[in-house]
Amino acid sequence: MSEFLQQLLNGISLGAIYALIALGYTMVYGVLRFINFAHSDVFMVGAFIGYYLGRIVPEGTLWGGCLVLLTAMIGCALLGMLIERLAYRRLRGAATLNVLITAIGVSLLLEYSGQVFFGAAPRTFPAVFPSLNFNLGGLVISTNQLAVIVIAFLLMVALQFIVHRTKIGTAMRAVALNPRAAQLVGVNNDVVISFTFGLGSALAGAGGILYALNYPSIDPLMGVMPGLKAFVAAVLGGIGNIPGAALGGLILGTVETFVNGSQWSTYKDAIAFAILIIILLFRPAGLLGKFTVEKV
């Protein structure tokens, strides 16, 4: 029983990180109807911001960890808005294939620019938060895992509040529903879309810090696999659906952790894509997504 609970805890911790990244995918898709594949590399940039700042602030302190987390979120938010302004804004209304190719190009630019500026060798992420382990009836609980779960939960609650209880959140939902009608009633679509990119990128930056806490080896290509799995999580929950992205991340992280602890551990990365295929075959709208009729 203790082994099951241990794996469940590990899975929830990993799933919370996937959920944060998936929320960025699903927010951009909900507003603009395209997948920002550069999002996973913003996650990587967040980890490196935390790495360099973590070497300056005192290690193992709560205030230092919060400062690193907040700075990474702000830095990634600015990067996300810059990407939207320079790469995507001119492509609104363009063919979907053009936007997809651009997103892949931005992703590769970030990855290989990271190798130039950060170096290709893996770096050991500093212990920015206090790191302790507790043994509770055979269940080993680390403060890093607790920090991941608590911070991810608080950020998801804050996101729900922003989207459903604020003026900018109402504007985001209006643009997602009908961009032209939103503009006619006075919504500045450029500001709303830029804010959406910034908010999603801030969550990716937080995910980068939380991921590096539990898996403290970072490199410029570290976002590729978590980003793909987070995309699967977004599709699993229902792309464009915020609670669905969170649910998909938690399910995927938990399933992957249990597979990793079994005799099928070599297939732990393949399980995400197997889930994607199954979902696309039997419920393309995702677990919480709604089926819609689209004219082509």
N, C-alpha and C positions, 0 to 999 in steps of 0.2 A: 504493500500500500504506500509506503514512504517513497519507493522508487517511482510509482505512478505520480504522486503529488510533486516530486522533484521535477519530473519531466514536464508536468503540466505548468509548473512555475516557470521553467525555462522557456516553454513554448509561448506562454503569455508575454513574457519579457521580449522575446524575438518578434512575436506578432505585433506588439505595440509599436515597434520600430517600423515594421512593414506598413502598419496602418498610417503612421505619420507621413511616410513617403507617398503612399497610395492616395492620401487626401489631396496632395498637390496635383497628382494626375487627374483626379476626378473633378477638382474645382475648375481647372483649365478646360477640361472637356465639357463640363457643364455650361460654361460661358461661351467658349469659342468652337466647340465641337471638333477639336483635334487633340492628338496626344503629343505632349511636349516631352520628347525623348531625351532632351537635355536636362530634364529634372533630376535624373539620377546622378548627374555630374555636379549639379548644384549641391547635392548631398555630400559629395566628395569634398567640395570646396569648404563646406561647413566644418567637416572634420579637420581640415588643414588649418582653418582659422583658429579652431580650438587648440590644435597642436602648438601653434606658434605663441598664442596668448597664454596657454597653459604652462609654458616654460618661463613666463614672466611672473604670473601671480603665484602666491604660495600654494604648493600642492596640498591636497587633502583637506581643504577648508570649504565650508559650505558657501561662504560669500564668494570665494574665488571660483568655485564651480558654477554658481549662478551668473557671475560676470562673464565667464567663458561662454556659457549657453546663450545668454542674451546677446553678446557681441556676435556670435556666429549666426544667430537668427537675423540680426540687423544686416550684417554683411551679405548674407544670402538673399535677403529681401531686396536689397539694392541691386545685387547681381541679377536676380530674376526680372526686376523691372527694366534693367539695362538690356537684357536679352530680348524682352518683349519689344522695347522701343527700337532697337537696331535691326533685329532679325525678323520679327513676326508682324509688326504693325503694317508694313507695306504689302503683306501677303493676305490681308483680310479680303475675303471674296475671291481669292485665287483658287485654282484647282487643288483638291486635297493632296494630290501627289506632290505638288510643289512645296506645300507646307511640310509634308512628311520628310521630303529630302532635306529641306532646310533644317528641320529639327535634328535629323541625324548628323548633318554637317556641324551644327552648333555643339552637339554632344562630342563629336570627335575633336573639335577645336578645343573644348575644355579639357578633355582627357590628355591630349598631347601637349597642350600648353602647360598643364599641370606637371608633366614629365620634365618640361624645360625649366620651369620655375621652382618646383619642389624636389625634382630628382625622381628617378624611377625606382630607387631602392625603398623598400618598406621602412616606415618609421614607427617607433614605439610611442603610443599615445600616453601622455602623462596622466597620473591619477588626480584629476582635478577635483573630484568629490571625495569625501572621507570614505575609505574602503575598509569594511569590516565584514566578517562572516559570523552568522549565528546558527547554532545547531538546535533545531526544535523538533525533538522526537525523531531524530534520524533525517530530518529535512534540513538541508543546508541552504540558508537564505543569505544572500549577499546584499549589502547596502546599495551596490550598483544596480542590481536587479530591481530593488524597491524603488530606486530613483527613476529608473526607466519607466516602470509601470505608473508611478505617481505623476511624473512630469508629463508623460504621454496622455494620461487621463485628463489632467488639468488643461492641457493644450486642446484636446478634443472638445472639452466642455466650453472653453473660451471660443473656439471656432464656431460651435453651434450658436453661442450667444451672439457673436458678430453677424452671422448669416441671418439669424431669425429675429434679432432684437435691436438692430441698429439701422440707421438710415443707409449707410453704405451697403449693408447686407441686403436691405430691400432692393437697392439699385442693382446689386449683383444678381438677385433672383429675377428682376425685371429684364435685364439684359440677356440672361440665360433663356428666358421664355420667349422674348421677341425683341431683338436689338433695335429694330427700326421704330417700333412703337415706343420703346423706352426712350429713345432719342427725341421723339416727338413730344413727350411729356416733360422734357427738360433734363433727362439724365445724360451726363457727359460720359459717353461710352469709353472714350480713351482713358479717362481717370479710373473708371470701374475696372476695366480690363487690366490696366497697369497695377491697380491695387490687388486684384485677384492673383496675378503673377507674383507680386511681392509677398502676399500672405502665404501662398502655397510654397514658395521658396523658403520662407522663414521656417515653415514646418519641416522642410527637407533639411535645413541647417540644424534644427534641433535633433532630427533623426540621425544626422551624421555624428553629432556629439554623443548621443545615447548609444549608438552602435559602437563607436570607438571605446566607450567605457567598458563594454562587455567583450569586445573583440579588438584589443588595443594595438593591432598592427594595421597601419593605414598606408595606402599608396594611391597614385593618381588614377588607377583603374578599379579602385575598390567599389565604386558605385554601380558597376555594370550588372553584376548578379543580383544584389539587393534591389536595384532599380527594376530589373525584369520581373522579379518576384512580386514587387509592390504593384507593378502593372497588372500582373495576374490577380493579385488581391483586389484591385479596383474592379476588374472585370468580374471576378467571383461575386463580389458584393453587389455589383450593378454600377457600371461606369456612369458617372454623373450624379451618383447618390452618395452623400457624405456619410450617413450612418452605415451604408452598405460597404463603403471603402474601409471603415474602421472594423466592421465585422469580418470582412474578407481577410484583412491583415491578421487579425487574431486567429482565425481558423487556419490560415495557411501556415503561420508560425508554429501553431500547436501541432498540426499534422506533420510538418517537416521535422520538428524536434522528436516526436515519437518514432518516426521512421529512422531518424539518425541514431536512436538508441536501440534499434532492432537489428536483425540479421540483414536487413535490406539497406543498411546505412549508405552503401555506395550509390544508391539511387535517390538520395535526399534532395539533390538539385533537380532531378528529373520529375519528382512528384509534383512540383509546382506546374510544370507544363502539361503533365497528364491531367491535372485538375482543370487547367485552362481548356483543353480539348473537350473534356467531358461537359463542362459548363456550356461551351459554344455549341455542342451537339444537342444537349437536352434542355438548357435554359439560357439562351443567348442574352437575355436581358439581365442575368445575374440573380442572386438570391433576393435582393430587395428592389431590383429594378422593375420598371413598368414597361410592358410591351407597347410599342407605338407603331403607327402606320406612317411610313415615310414615302413621299412621292419622289420618283426618280425620272 
